[in-house]
Amino acid sequence: MFRSTALALLALTSVPAWAQLEGVIDVHVHTAPDSRERSLDALEAARMARRYGMRAIVLKNHYTHTASLAYMVSQVVPDVAFYGGIALNRSVGGVNPIAVEHMALTTGRLGRVVWLPTFDSEHNHLTVAPNPDHVPIVRDGTLLPEVVRVLELIAEYDLSLATGHSSPAESLAVIRIARDIGVERIIVTHPGSPLVRMSAEEQRQAARLGALLEYPIGLALPPAELTLEMLAAQIREVGPESVVLSTDLGQVLRPVPADGLLGFIDGLLKAGFSQSEIDVMTRRNPARFLGLE
C-alpha cells in the first residue's frame, strides 16, 4: 500500500509543467512575419506548440490576413492545427466583404476567424487614440450594410466572428444580428481590457446571446493596468463556462505565447480555479469557437 501510494505521488510530482498545455488551443497569437516587431516567428511558435502537445493555434495579424501563413506553417509542422483570419482594419479595405471571401477561399481553407476592426475601430478612435483612418461599423445605431454582408459571408463559409475593439454596445448589436443571420461561433475580444471596457453584466448579456468571452494573459502583463488577480476575479464574475483563455502574446520583451499560457493556467489554479474549469476555458470552449467539436 505504501509503495503504490509513494509511486503515485512520485508520478504526480514528476509531471512536467508544460503538460498543462497538452490539447490546449490558443486563439490569439502574434508572430512574425508582421509589420510590427514580434518576439518569434510563426515557425518558432509552431515548433513550441508541437513540443508542448498543443492542439491548435490561431495566428493573428492586425493588418493582413494570416490564412496563407497558417497553410504554410501547417505544411512544416503538421502535428498541430494552425488557423488564420483577417482583422478588418483599413489596410485590408476596412469592413471589406471581398477580402473576407478571398481569405475564406485561401488554399487549405485555414482562414477561420474574422475580427471586426481592432486598432482602426471607431471605438478605439474615440476612446484610446484619434485615428483619421478609423473604420466605423455602426451609424445611427444601425449596422452598416457592409458589416451585414460580412456577417452573411461568415455564416456562408462557416467562419468564426470576433468583435475586435468594438464598443460594448456595438459588440452586443453585432452579436444579435450575427446570430439572426446564422453565425454560429462568436467571441468577444478581451472584453475587460481598457480597449473595450465591457462590464460584467454586459459580458453576461453577450454570453446569454450565445457569444464566448476571450480573456488573454497579455492583459495582465506589464505595461498593462490589469493584474492576474483582477483577471481571475473578472473570469469568476462572468463564469468559466463562457470564457476562452488565450495569450495575445508575441510582442517583444514579453513571454513567448506558450510560456505566457503556462503562467496563466498556473496562476488561475493557484487562485482556486479547478482543473475542470481550466479544461473548459483552454480546451472545450476554444474548440467550440473554431468549430472543432
C-alpha positions as a Markdown table, in Angstrom:
| # | Residue | x | y | z |
|---|---|---|---|---|
| 1 | Met | 0.0 | 0.0 | 0.0 |
| 2 | Phe | 2.7 | 2.5 | 1.0 |
| 3 | Arg | 4.7 | 1.6 | -2.1 |
| 4 | Ser | 1.8 | 2.1 | -4.5 |
| 5 | Thr | 0.9 | 5.5 | -2.8 |
| 6 | Ala | 4.5 | 6.6 | -3.0 |
| 7 | Leu | 4.7 | 5.7 | -6.7 |
| 8 | Ala | 1.5 | 7.6 | -7.4 |
| 9 | Leu | 2.8 | 10.7 | -5.6 |
| 10 | Leu | 6.1 | 10.4 | -7.5 |
| 11 | Ala | 4.2 | 10.2 | -10.8 |
| 12 | Leu | 2.3 | 13.3 | -9.9 |
| 13 | Thr | 5.3 | 15.4 | -8.9 |
| 14 | Ser | 7.3 | 14.3 | -12.0 |
| 15 | Val | 4.7 | 15.6 | -14.5 |
| 16 | Pro | 6.4 | 18.5 | -16.3 |
| 17 | Ala | 4.7 | 21.9 | -16.1 |
| 18 | Trp | 4.3 | 22.1 | -19.8 |
| 19 | Ala | 2.0 | 19.1 | -19.7 |
| 20 | Gln | -0.7 | 21.6 | -18.8 |
| 21 | Leu | -0.6 | 22.6 | -22.5 |
| 22 | Glu | -1.4 | 19.2 | -23.9 |
| 23 | Gly | -4.5 | 19.5 | -26.0 |
| 24 | Val | -4.8 | 23.3 | -25.4 |
| 25 | Ile | -5.9 | 25.8 | -28.1 |
| 26 | Asp | -4.6 | 29.4 | -28.2 |
| 27 | Val | -6.9 | 31.5 | -30.3 |
| 28 | His | -4.8 | 34.7 | -30.2 |
| 29 | Val | -1.1 | 34.6 | -31.1 |
| 30 | His | 1.0 | 37.2 | -32.8 |
| 31 | Thr | 4.1 | 36.2 | -34.7 |
| 32 | Ala | 6.5 | 37.4 | -37.4 |
| 33 | Pro | 6.2 | 38.0 | -40.3 |
| 34 | Asp | 4.4 | 41.2 | -39.3 |
| 35 | Ser | 4.6 | 44.9 | -39.9 |
| 36 | Arg | 5.2 | 45.2 | -36.1 |
| 37 | Glu | 8.2 | 43.8 | -34.3 |
| 38 | Arg | 7.5 | 40.3 | -32.8 |
| 39 | Ser | 9.4 | 38.1 | -30.4 |
| 40 | Leu | 9.2 | 35.0 | -32.5 |
| 41 | Asp | 8.2 | 33.9 | -36.0 |
| 42 | Ala | 5.3 | 31.6 | -36.9 |
| 43 | Leu | 7.5 | 28.5 | -37.2 |
| 44 | Glu | 9.1 | 29.0 | -33.8 |
| 45 | Ala | 5.6 | 29.3 | -32.3 |
| 46 | Ala | 4.6 | 26.2 | -34.2 |
| 47 | Arg | 7.5 | 24.1 | -33.0 |
| 48 | Met | 7.0 | 25.2 | -29.5 |
| 49 | Ala | 3.3 | 24.3 | -29.7 |
| 50 | Arg | 4.3 | 20.8 | -31.0 |
| 51 | Arg | 6.8 | 20.3 | -28.3 |
| 52 | Tyr | 4.1 | 21.1 | -25.6 |
| 53 | Gly | 1.5 | 18.9 | -27.3 |
| 54 | Met | -0.9 | 21.8 | -28.0 |
| 55 | Arg | -3.9 | 21.1 | -30.2 |
| 56 | Ala | -4.2 | 24.3 | -32.2 |
| 57 | Ile | -3.1 | 27.9 | -32.6 |
| 58 | Val | -4.8 | 30.9 | -34.3 |
| 59 | Leu | -2.3 | 33.3 | -35.9 |
| 60 | Lys | -3.4 | 36.9 | -35.8 |
| 61 | Asn | -2.1 | 40.0 | -37.6 |
| 62 | His | -3.9 | 43.3 | -37.3 |
| 63 | Tyr | -3.0 | 44.4 | -40.9 |
| 64 | Thr | -3.0 | 41.4 | -43.2 |
| 65 | His | -4.8 | 38.1 | -43.3 |
| 66 | Thr | -3.0 | 35.0 | -42.0 |
| 67 | Ala | -4.7 | 32.2 | -43.8 |
| 68 | Ser | -1.8 | 31.8 | -46.1 |
| 69 | Leu | 0.7 | 31.8 | -43.2 |
| 70 | Ala | -1.4 | 29.1 | -41.4 |
| 71 | Tyr | -1.3 | 26.9 | -44.5 |
| 72 | Met | 2.5 | 27.2 | -44.9 |
| 73 | Val | 3.2 | 26.5 | -41.2 |
| 74 | Ser | 0.9 | 23.5 | -41.3 |
| 75 | Gln | 3.0 | 22.0 | -44.1 |
| 76 | Val | 6.1 | 22.2 | -41.9 |
| 77 | Val | 4.6 | 21.3 | -38.5 |
| 78 | Pro | 1.6 | 19.1 | -39.3 |
| 79 | Asp | 1.2 | 17.8 | -35.7 |
| 80 | Val | -0.6 | 20.9 | -34.6 |
| 81 | Ala | -3.6 | 22.6 | -36.3 |
| 82 | Phe | -3.0 | 26.2 | -37.4 |
| 83 | Tyr | -5.6 | 28.6 | -38.4 |
| 84 | Gly | -5.6 | 32.2 | -39.6 |
| 85 | Gly | -8.0 | 35.0 | -40.1 |
| 86 | Ile | -8.5 | 38.6 | -41.1 |
| 87 | Ala | -8.8 | 41.8 | -39.0 |
| 88 | Leu | -11.0 | 44.3 | -40.8 |
| 89 | Asn | -8.7 | 47.3 | -40.4 |
| 90 | Arg | -8.0 | 50.0 | -43.0 |
| 91 | Ser | -5.1 | 48.1 | -44.5 |
| 92 | Val | -7.4 | 45.4 | -45.9 |
| 93 | Gly | -10.0 | 47.9 | -47.0 |
| 94 | Gly | -11.8 | 48.1 | -43.7 |
| 95 | Val | -15.0 | 46.1 | -43.5 |
| 96 | Asn | -14.4 | 44.6 | -46.9 |
| 97 | Pro | -16.6 | 41.6 | -47.9 |
| 98 | Ile | -14.3 | 40.8 | -50.9 |
| 99 | Ala | -11.2 | 40.5 | -48.6 |
| 100 | Val | -13.2 | 38.2 | -46.2 |
| 101 | Glu | -14.3 | 35.9 | -49.1 |
| 102 | His | -10.8 | 35.6 | -50.5 |
| 103 | Met | -9.4 | 34.9 | -47.1 |
| 104 | Ala | -12.0 | 32.1 | -46.6 |
| 105 | Leu | -11.1 | 30.6 | -50.0 |
| 106 | Thr | -7.3 | 30.7 | -49.5 |
| 107 | Thr | -5.6 | 27.3 | -50.1 |
| 108 | Gly | -6.2 | 24.9 | -47.2 |
| 109 | Arg | -9.3 | 26.7 | -46.0 |
| 110 | Leu | -7.5 | 27.5 | -42.8 |
| 111 | Gly | -8.7 | 31.1 | -42.6 |
| 112 | Arg | -11.2 | 30.6 | -39.8 |
| 113 | Val | -11.6 | 33.9 | -37.8 |
| 114 | Val | -12.9 | 37.3 | -38.9 |
| 115 | Trp | -12.1 | 40.1 | -36.4 |
| 116 | Leu | -14.0 | 43.3 | -36.6 |
| 117 | Pro | -11.7 | 46.4 | -36.7 |
| 118 | Thr | -9.2 | 46.5 | -33.9 |
| 119 | Phe | -6.8 | 49.4 | -33.7 |
| 120 | Asp | -8.7 | 51.1 | -36.5 |
| 121 | Ser | -12.1 | 50.7 | -34.8 |
| 122 | Glu | -14.2 | 53.8 | -34.3 |
| 123 | His | -14.4 | 52.9 | -30.6 |
| 124 | Asn | -10.5 | 52.9 | -30.4 |
| 125 | His | -10.5 | 56.2 | -32.3 |
| 126 | Leu | -13.0 | 57.8 | -29.8 |
| 127 | Thr | -11.6 | 56.4 | -26.6 |
| 128 | Val | -8.0 | 55.5 | -26.9 |
| 129 | Ala | -6.2 | 57.3 | -29.8 |
| 130 | Pro | -7.5 | 59.6 | -32.5 |
| 131 | Asn | -7.3 | 57.8 | -35.9 |
| 132 | Pro | -8.2 | 59.5 | -39.1 |
| 133 | Asp | -8.3 | 56.1 | -40.8 |
| 134 | His | -10.8 | 54.6 | -38.4 |
| 135 | Val | -13.3 | 52.1 | -39.6 |
| 136 | Pro | -16.9 | 52.5 | -38.4 |
| 137 | Ile | -19.3 | 49.6 | -38.1 |
| 138 | Val | -22.4 | 51.3 | -36.9 |
| 139 | Arg | -24.2 | 54.5 | -38.0 |
| 140 | Asp | -27.1 | 56.0 | -36.0 |
| 141 | Gly | -27.4 | 52.7 | -34.1 |
| 142 | Thr | -27.7 | 50.5 | -37.1 |
| 143 | Leu | -25.0 | 48.2 | -38.5 |
| 144 | Leu | -23.6 | 49.4 | -41.8 |
| 145 | Pro | -24.6 | 47.4 | -44.9 |
| 146 | Glu | -21.0 | 46.1 | -45.5 |
| 147 | Val | -20.9 | 44.8 | -41.9 |
| 148 | Val | -24.1 | 42.9 | -42.5 |
| 149 | Arg | -22.7 | 41.5 | -45.7 |
| 150 | Val | -19.5 | 40.3 | -43.9 |
| 151 | Leu | -21.7 | 38.6 | -41.3 |
| 152 | Glu | -23.6 | 36.8 | -44.1 |
| 153 | Leu | -20.2 | 35.6 | -45.5 |
| 154 | Ile | -19.1 | 34.4 | -42.1 |
| 155 | Ala | -22.3 | 32.3 | -41.9 |
| 156 | Glu | -22.0 | 31.1 | -45.6 |
| 157 | Tyr | -18.4 | 30.0 | -45.2 |
| 158 | Asp | -18.9 | 28.7 | -41.6 |
| 159 | Leu | -16.3 | 31.1 | -40.1 |
| 160 | Ser | -15.9 | 32.4 | -36.6 |
| 161 | Leu | -16.6 | 36.0 | -35.6 |
| 162 | Ala | -14.5 | 38.1 | -33.2 |
| 163 | Thr | -15.7 | 41.5 | -32.1 |
| 164 | Gly | -12.3 | 43.2 | -32.2 |
| 165 | His | -12.0 | 46.5 | -30.4 |
| 166 | Ser | -15.7 | 47.4 | -30.8 |
| 167 | Ser | -17.5 | 49.2 | -28.0 |
| 168 | Pro | -19.7 | 47.2 | -25.7 |
| 169 | Ala | -22.9 | 48.5 | -27.3 |
| 170 | Glu | -21.5 | 47.8 | -30.8 |
| 171 | Ser | -20.5 | 44.3 | -29.8 |
| 172 | Leu | -23.9 | 43.4 | -28.4 |
| 173 | Ala | -25.6 | 44.8 | -31.5 |
| 174 | Val | -23.3 | 42.8 | -33.7 |
| 175 | Ile | -23.9 | 39.6 | -31.7 |
| 176 | Arg | -27.6 | 39.9 | -32.0 |
| 177 | Ile | -27.6 | 40.5 | -35.8 |
| 178 | Ala | -24.9 | 37.9 | -36.4 |
| 179 | Arg | -27.0 | 35.2 | -34.6 |
| 180 | Asp | -30.1 | 36.2 | -36.6 |
| 181 | Ile | -28.1 | 35.8 | -39.8 |
| 182 | Gly | -26.9 | 32.4 | -38.8 |
| 183 | Val | -23.4 | 33.0 | -37.4 |
| 184 | Glu | -22.8 | 30.1 | -35.0 |
| 185 | Arg | -19.5 | 30.9 | -33.4 |
| 186 | Ile | -18.8 | 34.4 | -31.8 |
| 187 | Ile | -16.2 | 35.6 | -29.3 |
| 188 | Val | -15.9 | 39.0 | -27.6 |
| 189 | Thr | -12.3 | 40.1 | -27.9 |
| 190 | His | -10.7 | 40.8 | -24.5 |
| 191 | Pro | -14.0 | 42.4 | -23.1 |
| 192 | Gly | -12.4 | 43.5 | -19.8 |
| 193 | Ser | -9.5 | 45.3 | -21.4 |
| 194 | Pro | -9.1 | 49.1 | -21.4 |
| 195 | Leu | -9.6 | 48.9 | -25.2 |
| 196 | Val | -13.1 | 47.6 | -24.8 |
| 197 | Arg | -14.3 | 48.1 | -21.2 |
| 198 | Met | -17.3 | 45.8 | -21.2 |
| 199 | Ser | -18.9 | 45.5 | -17.8 |
| 200 | Ala | -19.5 | 42.1 | -16.2 |
| 201 | Glu | -23.3 | 42.4 | -16.8 |
| 202 | Glu | -22.7 | 43.3 | -20.5 |
| 203 | Gln | -20.4 | 40.2 | -20.7 |
| 204 | Arg | -23.1 | 38.0 | -19.2 |
| 205 | Gln | -25.6 | 39.5 | -21.7 |
| 206 | Ala | -23.2 | 38.6 | -24.5 |
| 207 | Ala | -23.0 | 35.1 | -23.2 |
| 208 | Arg | -26.8 | 34.8 | -23.0 |
| 209 | Leu | -26.9 | 35.9 | -26.6 |
| 210 | Gly | -24.6 | 33.0 | -27.5 |
| 211 | Ala | -21.1 | 34.5 | -27.5 |
| 212 | Leu | -17.9 | 33.4 | -25.7 |
| 213 | Leu | -15.6 | 35.9 | -23.9 |
| 214 | Glu | -11.9 | 35.9 | -24.5 |
| 215 | Tyr | -9.5 | 36.6 | -21.7 |
| 216 | Pro | -5.8 | 36.9 | -22.7 |
| 217 | Ile | -2.9 | 36.8 | -20.2 |
| 218 | Gly | -1.4 | 39.6 | -22.2 |
| 219 | Leu | -3.8 | 42.0 | -20.4 |
| 220 | Ala | -2.1 | 41.3 | -17.1 |
| 221 | Leu | 1.5 | 41.7 | -18.1 |
| 222 | Pro | 3.5 | 45.0 | -18.0 |
| 223 | Pro | 2.8 | 47.7 | -19.0 |
| 224 | Ala | -0.9 | 46.6 | -18.6 |
| 225 | Glu | -3.1 | 48.2 | -15.9 |
| 226 | Leu | -4.7 | 44.9 | -15.0 |
| 227 | Thr | -3.3 | 42.1 | -12.8 |
| 228 | Leu | -3.7 | 38.4 | -12.9 |
| 229 | Glu | -5.8 | 38.7 | -9.7 |
| 230 | Met | -8.0 | 41.2 | -11.4 |
| 231 | Leu | -8.4 | 38.9 | -14.5 |
| 232 | Ala | -9.2 | 36.0 | -12.2 |
| 233 | Ala | -11.9 | 38.0 | -10.4 |
| 234 | Gln | -13.4 | 39.1 | -13.8 |
| 235 | Ile | -13.5 | 35.5 | -15.0 |
| 236 | Arg | -15.1 | 34.3 | -11.8 |
| 237 | Glu | -17.8 | 37.0 | -12.0 |
| 238 | Val | -18.7 | 36.1 | -15.6 |
| 239 | Gly | -18.3 | 32.3 | -15.2 |
| 240 | Pro | -15.7 | 30.0 | -16.7 |
| 241 | Glu | -18.4 | 28.2 | -18.8 |
| 242 | Ser | -18.5 | 31.3 | -21.1 |
| 243 | Val | -14.7 | 32.1 | -21.1 |
| 244 | Val | -11.9 | 31.3 | -23.5 |
| 245 | Leu | -8.3 | 31.8 | -22.2 |
| 246 | Ser | -5.7 | 33.0 | -24.7 |
| 247 | Thr | -2.4 | 34.8 | -24.7 |
| 248 | Asp | -2.4 | 37.8 | -27.1 |
| 249 | Leu | 1.4 | 37.4 | -26.9 |
| 250 | Gly | 4.2 | 37.6 | -29.4 |
| 251 | Gln | 5.3 | 41.2 | -28.5 |
| 252 | Val | 9.0 | 41.8 | -27.7 |
| 253 | Leu | 10.1 | 42.0 | -24.1 |
| 254 | Arg | 7.2 | 39.7 | -23.1 |
| 255 | Pro | 6.9 | 35.9 | -22.6 |
| 256 | Val | 6.5 | 33.8 | -25.7 |
| 257 | Pro | 2.9 | 32.6 | -26.0 |
| 258 | Ala | 3.4 | 29.1 | -24.7 |
| 259 | Asp | 5.2 | 30.3 | -21.5 |
| 260 | Gly | 2.6 | 33.0 | -21.0 |
| 261 | Leu | -0.2 | 30.5 | -21.2 |
| 262 | Leu | 1.5 | 28.2 | -18.8 |
| 263 | Gly | 1.8 | 31.1 | -16.3 |
| 264 | Phe | -1.8 | 32.0 | -16.8 |
| 265 | Ile | -3.0 | 28.5 | -16.1 |
| 266 | Asp | -0.7 | 28.1 | -13.1 |
| 267 | Gly | -1.9 | 31.5 | -11.7 |
| 268 | Leu | -5.6 | 30.6 | -12.1 |
| 269 | Leu | -5.1 | 27.2 | -10.5 |
| 270 | Lys | -3.5 | 28.9 | -7.5 |
| 271 | Ala | -6.4 | 31.4 | -7.5 |
| 272 | Gly | -8.8 | 28.5 | -6.9 |
| 273 | Phe | -10.0 | 27.5 | -10.3 |
| 274 | Ser | -10.4 | 23.8 | -10.7 |
| 275 | Gln | -8.7 | 21.7 | -13.4 |
| 276 | Ser | -12.1 | 21.0 | -15.0 |
| 277 | Glu | -12.7 | 24.8 | -15.2 |
| 278 | Ile | -9.3 | 25.2 | -16.8 |
| 279 | Asp | -10.1 | 22.5 | -19.3 |
| 280 | Val | -13.4 | 24.2 | -20.3 |
| 281 | Met | -11.6 | 27.5 | -20.9 |
| 282 | Thr | -8.5 | 26.2 | -22.7 |
| 283 | Arg | -9.8 | 23.1 | -24.5 |
| 284 | Arg | -13.5 | 22.8 | -24.8 |
| 285 | Asn | -14.6 | 26.5 | -25.4 |
| 286 | Pro | -11.7 | 27.3 | -27.9 |
| 287 | Ala | -12.6 | 24.2 | -29.8 |
| 288 | Arg | -16.2 | 25.3 | -29.9 |
| 289 | Phe | -15.2 | 28.7 | -31.2 |
| 290 | Leu | -13.1 | 27.2 | -34.0 |
| 291 | Gly | -15.8 | 24.6 | -34.9 |
| 292 | Leu | -13.6 | 21.7 | -33.9 |
| 293 | Glu | -16.4 | 20.0 | -32.0 |
